[in-house]
């Protein structure tokens, strides 16, 4: 395990992010595939992705790592979901995450998002974050609202919440 970021403490566990590499492709695919139906309830488009271990490997490849950074959400050292940063050239980034259905309800998405925001702002100077969320994904909408994101757009298939660190 490499690239563990300093985690916030919760009352009973420690949450951290670990940068995923191509060597994590099979593990990621297995966890995603196990949670595919759970993910589909909240984001059907995401659930249709990562159909094979090789599609995960492509996403985690060094070529993609310039603008896409994928992390494992780790609770007490155990992989319990994934988080991603999609960096753009104008000091902004999209954030995304999913949490294993056996670990939901513990605010792991909030912890992971805070870690992503801290990482991107300190290492890449990102000042604006967007979360593109399926409208039916009420838990994620509540998560980003708790983090200070505000609703900035409604599109045909999703809503956008944004956080501007300069405000």
Secondary structure, 3 states (H helix, E strand, C coil): CCCECCCCECCCCEEEEEECCHHHHHHHHHHHHHCHHHHHHHCHHHHCCCCCHHHHHHHHCCCHHHCEEEEEEEECCEEEEEEEEEECCCCEEEEEEEECHHHCCCCHHHHHHHHHHHHHHHHCCCCEEEEEECCCCHHHHHHHHHCCCEEEEECCCCEEEEEECCC
